Amino acid sequence: MTTTPDRNRVQLPGISSRAYEHPADRSALVALRKLSGFDTVLKQMSGLVSERRLRLMYLASAVRVSETQFRSIYDMGRDAAYTLDLHRIPEIYIQQDPRVQAKAIGFDDPFIVVTTGLLNLMNEEEQRFVIGHETSHILSGHAVYRTMLDILTMLAARVAWIPLGYIGLRAIVAGLEEWYRKSELSSDRGGLLVGQDPEAAKRALMKLAGGDYTHEMNIEAFLEQYQEYDTAGDLRDGFLKVLNLLGTTHPFAVVRVAELDKWQRSGEYDRILGGDYPRREDDSNARVTDEIKAAAESYRASWSQSQDPFIGVLRDVAEGAVNAGERIFNRFSRRDGGQG
């Protein structure tokens, strides 16, 4: 099966997912990949949510894209695999659903599901960004670790009557939700690398907030909304923003547009398209301690740039937590003879 793209895009031979992953996402993934057998255990734990069962369900109730069904989406999946240098083109299913959704499912043989609501909302280049976003989830292996969040969330609900058990699990789930949100920022970057159309990527995310009214919206004005959101009003607003994040797995649309715009303007996007990026063949050499430090620096930079007064109050506490985390990982690193 040919994987030649429909137009000239920069291919990224052997690109590692580390190239586009948010530091907080990347550090978690590098650490978990070092745990031998972790994904095998997780697959066994998630046996009730069988990949085979889900595939059969979509095979029976949705439309599998091909050269004769939803050809344009089929071509986008082929192009995404070509650009990210995947050896296998993930299957894509179109599901009749008015909700605007897309997701990557599975461990051994991941596939993508896109709703008709999303297709109706977005034009071709915006759809290409979405397919690239989901393909990036597959390259990163996010499905394995997202399953852990699902399992723990269900477990937390079952032990809600045990106060201490529930509190402990909720703390873990909250941490995983924070990682989940960062993994979405990672795949937004991956989607941009696939589509290679920054304006289309930002429009797609903006449509998640305002629908199919781009003629009534303006990206610069939307970015100004982020500035207002970031500065907040006072400590109460900052605290309420934290409360609004509880139970969420996706960053708010205004944050996603601002973060993608910031990443593009940083020069990382052009650097990667120019061929300067980490390769998959070097993934085994990635050091956990280096990635943890990069994540810590990312959070520090975010805190220092934020004008949210609530973040200012918590900055010292959070900085202490980050420093403690770095010391713990450094200690383990020394025990392991410096191997990350």
Summary of the structure (lengths in Angstrom):
residues: 340
radius of gyration: 20.3
end to end distance: 38.7
largest distance: 58.5
contacts: 1049
relative contact order: 0.12
helix: 67%
strand: 5%
